[in-house]
Amino acid sequence: MSQRPAILIARAVFPEVVERLREHFEVETTPPGVVWSPVELIERLQGKDGVLTTGSEYIDAALLAACPQLKIVANLAVGHNNFDLDAMTAAGVQATNAPDVLTETTADFGFALLMATARRITESEHFLRAGQWKQWSLDLFAGADIHGTTLGILGMGRIGQAIARRGAHGFGMRVVYHNRSRLDTGKEAACGASYVSREDLFSQADHVVLVLPYTPAAHHTVGAAELALMKPTATLVNIARGGIVDENELVAALREKRIAAAGLDVFEGEPQVNPALLTVPNVVLTPHIASATLPTRMAMAMLAADNLIAYLTTGQAKTPLNRVAPR
């Protein structure tokens, strides 16, 4: 009997996912709360044919050279800025992600974060918890409307389109978007969205939501120039990746009230958070939980498991990011 392939689950996952993978492979798990350093990850990957990763595990040329048996890396997120895809392709290592299964849940959260930001929910809760609410007043935490305003979406992939549909059809918003490529007219109509330039998006929108993928070219794509275009009453929400926003410039704009508020679910250098963000009251901060419902997180992990099973048993991954010949 041939030896079964061996895999590493690089972060703790649901027991059901572990059991599914054990039906096919020799499985090494990771204890809850443990994040392997690059050196430790290389050690754990010795003799492994596959690995299930999250965004915390960086797969680059150095790791691949040190792990010659590795055949597939299955990310349980849709984002994959932790992958050097060129290096993986050159090494003949299949890369996969988990698209589609988190689209609607993430769009729900994006809209929730937008509403919390516009309606100053975090500020008002802190005020109440601190015992500062002594009387009602007409302008007590008066925020911004959502309905009937202009929603600007930067990045119009699956999640961006889902947010657009919520804004246009649920809240009667005028939706404008900018993307590397314009959607076809049918998709624009379904989303109730109109294509505009980047500059027009930032200057016209009452609420800007960032949903674009992170690439080196997108680093700090929202900085001083973009913030200067925004209305002083506008809000900015980021559910994409932290490095897309220049956080120091954002803090300055928030502190000086050049924009009204911001909502951030992602941070540059997370889980560390820029200390300056904690000093301004008009920002809602959440710890990268946009896809965090139990059904969705289970579906993400199961899709990563399915990619490992499919590739290591048939040579065909379900959601491949690159093209490689099975080894």
PyMOL commands that set and color helices and strands:
alter all, ss='L'
color gray80, all
select helices_A, chain A and resi 15-22+38-44+61-66+85-90+103-118+121-129+158-170+185-191+198-204+216-218+224-229+242-244+247-255+275-279+294-314
alter helices_A, ss='H'
color red, helices_A
select strands_A, chain A and resi 6-9+26-28+50-53+72-75+94-96+150-154+174-178+193-195+207-210+235-238+261-264+283-285
alter strands_A, ss='S'
color yellow, strands_A
deselect
rebuild
show_as cartoon
